[in-house]
Amino acid sequence: MSHPSSLSDAQLDTRLQHLGLADLDPGTGAGPVAQPSVRTSTVRFRDLAALDKAQALKSQGERGVTYGRVGLDTHAALEKVFCELEGAQRSFLAPSGLSAITLALMALLSAGDHALVADCAYGPVRYLDKIVLSRMGVELSYCRAQPEALRAQLKPNTRMLYVESPGSLLFEMLDLPALSRFAREHNLVLVVDNTWGAGYIYRPLALGADVSVVAGTKYVGGHSDLMLGAVMASDPAIARRINDTHYAMGYAVSADDAWLALRGVRTLPIRLKQHAANALEVCRFLASRPEVARIHHPAWPQDPGHALWQRDCTGSNGMLSVELKFDQEQARRFVDALQLFGIGFSWGGYESLVQWVEPSSIACHGYCEAGDNAVVRLHIGLESTQDVIADIARALDAAA
């Protein structure tokens, strides 16, 4: 058996346990395991030479800290973790997943630019478009994230292709290598929302993306107790633009939230494996029920994107959507009848969640052929699957 000669040679699971640990005190030779939450607004300097050095780093687009908004040791440790997860050279923290998306779009698009957006992307992107980007002279077009559909929407001023894979509501796997080739062919920046993969089970940068965006609120945090986003890139020019916009927009993340994310990432590998195993067990149960028309979960062998998932992913998680042979009122009764599932819009924590998906939201997804079927999105948590399945069975019976 070979042994790593250094931490950089170790497996990702090992690196996640050893990155960002607290330094040992040079005097006592002792220290805590976990990096403390280092809170500050003001950064003080030993002398002007030290300040000059920090300002020079910042002017070069590097991590030069002159004010507490960028954060100190805790933030730097988390940035390094995101780089390891995503295989990136730089990462930038944001107060939420949507603010990370906003950062990426505002950094890489200018007035008069046009961007192509996958119709399966996170719904609030459309709201960002409606309220902010359109007012700033940036145009977005939505279509299926396949080269032939995208090609028909190209304009002379198209600068970006923005996608989410798998899709936000129905978990459609996208062919990222093909989309990367399309983007290169047309000189587009490819930005991917990778919240589903969290950098651990899916790595868009390795598949040809230029930028990866993650809501650390979800699986990175893992405990439903923080708001966090991150934007990752490797190309120096792209990273510089994100860095400059990140500073100009005044983004700041609580040191305590950064600390919670560092804590959460230590258990990310085992949590994702258990969520994935639980979700497949629930899929097997749902497939046996006559009320179920279709299951949307890329790790499920009957899912249309299963082959792409096998090729591009190293694991799965607890997210799935199910089409039920119910009208909308029956679907609402099903949701209300669930006892172990909280009703909420987030996911990625230890608990099971359910979201009744409004038909108008599904209509935005060109992939969906749900017809009259109701769609419910489930996050399968870390509870006993025996209890979760019994809860779903009771709710199906009650709804029908």
PyMOL commands that set and color helices and strands:
alter all, ss='L'
color gray80, all
select helices_A, chain A and resi 7-9+12-18+48-59+73-86+97-108+124-133+147-153+176-185+204-207+236-248+255-266+268-287+306-312+328-337+359-362+385-399
alter helices_A, ss='H'
color red, helices_A
select strands_A, chain A and resi 90-94+114-118+139-143+158-164+189-193+211-215+229-233+292-296+319-324+342-343+353-357+374-379
alter strands_A, ss='S'
color yellow, strands_A
deselect
rebuild
show_as cartoon
